[in-house]
Amino acid sequence: MLLAALLVAGGLWQVGGGTYIYAKAWLAQVLLEKAWAARLAGREAAAAKPWPWADTSPVARISVPGLGVDQIVLAGASARTLAFGPAHLAGTAMPGERGHSVITGHRDTHFTFLKDLEVGDVVELQQTDGGNMRFRVTGTEIFDSRTARLSPVGDRRVMTLVTCYPFNSARTGQPHRYAVFTEALVGIEP
């Protein structure tokens, strides 16, 4: 009888833990949507945090309609931030601005779709001022994060989407990354 009660309790513990993770992820997305709406309404980053203790706020929204992708991009690519969505890498141009912007995300969650992007595909970007831009995929590359450097892009608007590689690896902390290079379409600039 005691063994049966322990097995039931253990099962309920496991189900509860799994349910908690999904509930937390769902709630985070609801709060991110509200924070994005606040940014579009003109609120500054500090006033548009998704939750009071957050150390991040939305800086852009990317979408790939053909793949059903629609994600809010957060400021600062820390492990904490990446748990909730793709993030803008500090020190690179803000998404949509002139220069080289880098957005990174986890290969097994938010940026799984990168493996499905092909040269010529379009990635849409919405900025915090509500402006929309379109970027065309110009190429992909697997690189070693320990030796990689950003290439100068001059006055162009370039956005690189980066995730860990290989996609289906169970190992974490590997140095290889997968990059999707995009460039703003001419005539769409604000």
C-alpha positions as CSV (number, residue, x, y, z in Angstrom):
1,M,0.0,0.0,0.0
2,L,2.8,2.4,0.9
3,L,4.6,1.6,-2.3
4,A,1.5,2.3,-4.4
5,A,1.0,5.7,-2.6
6,L,4.6,6.6,-3.2
7,L,4.3,5.7,-6.9
8,V,1.1,7.8,-7.3
9,A,2.8,10.7,-5.5
10,G,5.9,10.4,-7.7
11,G,3.7,10.3,-10.8
12,L,1.7,13.4,-9.7
13,W,5.0,15.2,-8.9
14,Q,6.3,14.5,-12.5
15,V,3.1,15.5,-14.1
16,G,2.9,18.7,-12.0
17,G,6.5,19.6,-12.9
18,G,5.8,19.2,-16.6
19,T,2.6,21.2,-16.4
20,Y,4.4,23.9,-14.5
21,I,7.0,24.4,-17.2
22,Y,4.3,24.6,-20.0
23,A,2.2,27.0,-17.9
24,K,5.3,29.2,-17.2
25,A,6.2,29.2,-20.9
26,W,2.6,30.1,-21.9
27,L,2.4,32.9,-19.3
28,A,5.8,34.3,-20.4
29,Q,4.5,34.6,-24.0
30,V,1.4,36.4,-22.9
31,L,3.5,38.9,-20.9
32,L,6.0,39.3,-23.8
33,E,3.0,40.2,-26.1
34,K,1.9,42.8,-23.6
35,A,5.4,44.2,-23.3
36,W,5.7,44.4,-27.1
37,A,2.3,46.3,-27.3
38,A,3.7,48.7,-24.7
39,R,6.8,49.3,-26.9
40,L,4.7,49.9,-30.0
41,A,2.6,52.4,-28.0
42,G,5.8,54.4,-27.4
43,R,6.8,53.3,-23.9
44,E,10.6,53.2,-23.3
45,A,12.3,49.9,-22.7
46,A,12.5,50.3,-18.9
47,A,8.7,50.8,-18.8
48,A,8.0,47.9,-21.1
49,K,9.5,45.0,-19.1
50,P,7.5,41.8,-19.5
51,W,7.6,41.3,-15.7
52,P,8.7,43.6,-12.9
53,W,12.0,41.8,-12.2
54,A,13.0,41.3,-15.9
55,D,16.4,42.5,-17.0
56,T,15.2,42.6,-20.6
57,S,12.5,44.2,-22.8
58,P,11.4,43.7,-26.4
59,V,13.5,45.4,-29.1
60,A,11.9,43.9,-32.3
61,R,9.6,41.2,-33.7
62,I,10.7,38.8,-36.4
63,S,8.4,36.7,-38.5
64,V,8.6,34.2,-41.4
65,P,5.0,33.8,-42.5
66,G,5.7,30.9,-44.8
67,L,7.0,28.9,-41.8
68,G,4.5,30.1,-39.2
69,V,7.2,31.9,-37.3
70,D,6.4,35.0,-35.2
71,Q,8.7,35.9,-32.3
72,I,9.4,38.8,-30.1
73,V,13.2,39.6,-29.9
74,L,14.5,40.6,-26.5
75,A,17.4,42.8,-25.5
76,G,20.6,41.1,-24.4
77,A,21.6,37.6,-25.3
78,S,22.0,36.2,-21.7
79,A,21.1,32.6,-20.8
80,R,18.2,34.0,-18.8
81,T,16.8,36.0,-21.7
82,L,17.3,33.2,-24.3
83,A,15.1,31.0,-22.2
84,F,12.1,33.2,-23.2
85,G,12.9,34.0,-26.8
86,P,15.4,35.1,-29.4
87,A,17.7,38.0,-28.3
88,H,19.6,40.8,-29.8
89,L,23.4,40.6,-29.2
90,A,24.6,43.8,-27.5
91,G,27.3,45.7,-29.3
92,T,25.7,45.0,-32.7
93,A,23.3,47.4,-34.6
94,M,19.8,47.4,-33.4
95,P,17.5,45.3,-35.6
96,G,16.6,47.3,-38.7
97,E,19.2,50.0,-38.2
98,R,22.2,50.5,-40.5
99,G,25.0,48.2,-39.7
100,H,25.2,44.6,-38.7
101,S,22.6,43.3,-36.3
102,V,22.9,39.9,-34.7
103,I,20.0,38.0,-33.2
104,T,20.5,34.7,-31.5
105,G,18.2,31.9,-30.2
106,H,18.2,28.3,-29.0
107,R,18.4,25.7,-31.7
108,D,15.9,23.4,-30.0
109,T,13.2,26.0,-29.3
110,H,12.8,29.5,-30.9
111,F,15.4,29.2,-33.6
112,T,14.7,25.6,-34.8
113,F,13.3,27.1,-38.0
114,L,16.7,28.4,-39.1
115,K,17.5,25.1,-40.6
116,D,14.5,25.5,-42.9
117,L,15.4,28.9,-44.3
118,E,16.9,29.0,-47.8
119,V,18.5,31.7,-49.9
120,G,15.8,34.0,-51.2
121,D,13.4,33.5,-48.3
122,V,12.1,36.6,-46.6
123,V,12.3,37.4,-42.9
124,E,10.1,40.3,-41.8
125,L,11.1,42.6,-39.0
126,Q,9.0,45.0,-37.0
127,Q,10.8,47.7,-35.0
128,T,9.7,49.4,-31.8
129,D,8.4,52.4,-33.7
130,G,6.0,50.1,-35.6
131,G,8.1,50.3,-38.8
132,N,8.2,47.1,-40.9
133,M,11.1,45.9,-43.0
134,R,11.8,42.9,-45.1
135,F,15.1,41.0,-45.2
136,R,16.1,38.5,-47.9
137,V,18.2,35.5,-46.9
138,T,21.5,35.8,-48.7
139,G,23.3,32.7,-47.4
140,T,24.0,30.4,-44.5
141,E,27.2,29.2,-42.8
142,I,28.5,26.9,-40.1
143,F,31.3,28.6,-38.1
144,D,33.4,28.2,-35.0
145,S,32.3,30.8,-32.4
146,R,35.8,30.9,-30.8
147,T,37.3,32.4,-33.9
148,A,34.4,34.2,-35.7
149,R,34.4,37.9,-36.3
150,L,31.7,40.2,-37.8
151,S,32.4,41.5,-41.2
152,P,32.1,45.2,-41.9
153,V,28.9,46.0,-43.8
154,G,29.3,49.7,-44.4
155,D,26.0,51.6,-44.7
156,R,23.9,48.5,-45.4
157,R,21.3,47.0,-43.1
158,V,22.3,43.4,-42.4
159,M,20.8,41.0,-39.9
160,T,22.3,37.7,-39.0
161,L,20.3,35.0,-37.2
162,V,22.5,32.7,-35.2
163,T,22.0,29.4,-33.2
164,C,24.0,26.5,-31.9
165,Y,25.0,23.7,-34.3
166,P,24.3,20.8,-34.9
167,F,20.6,21.1,-34.6
168,N,19.9,17.7,-33.2
169,S,22.8,17.3,-30.8
170,A,22.1,16.3,-27.2
171,R,25.4,17.9,-26.2
172,T,25.5,21.5,-25.1
173,G,28.4,24.0,-25.0
174,Q,29.8,23.1,-28.4
175,P,31.6,25.9,-30.3
176,H,29.9,25.5,-33.6
177,R,27.1,27.9,-34.7
178,Y,24.8,28.1,-37.6
179,A,24.2,31.5,-39.2
180,V,21.6,32.8,-41.6
181,F,22.7,36.0,-43.3
182,T,20.0,38.5,-44.4
183,E,20.1,41.9,-46.0
184,A,17.3,44.5,-46.1
185,L,15.4,44.6,-49.3
186,V,15.9,47.8,-51.3
187,G,13.1,50.2,-51.4
188,I,11.6,49.1,-48.1
189,E,13.9,51.2,-45.8
190,P,12.1,53.7,-43.5
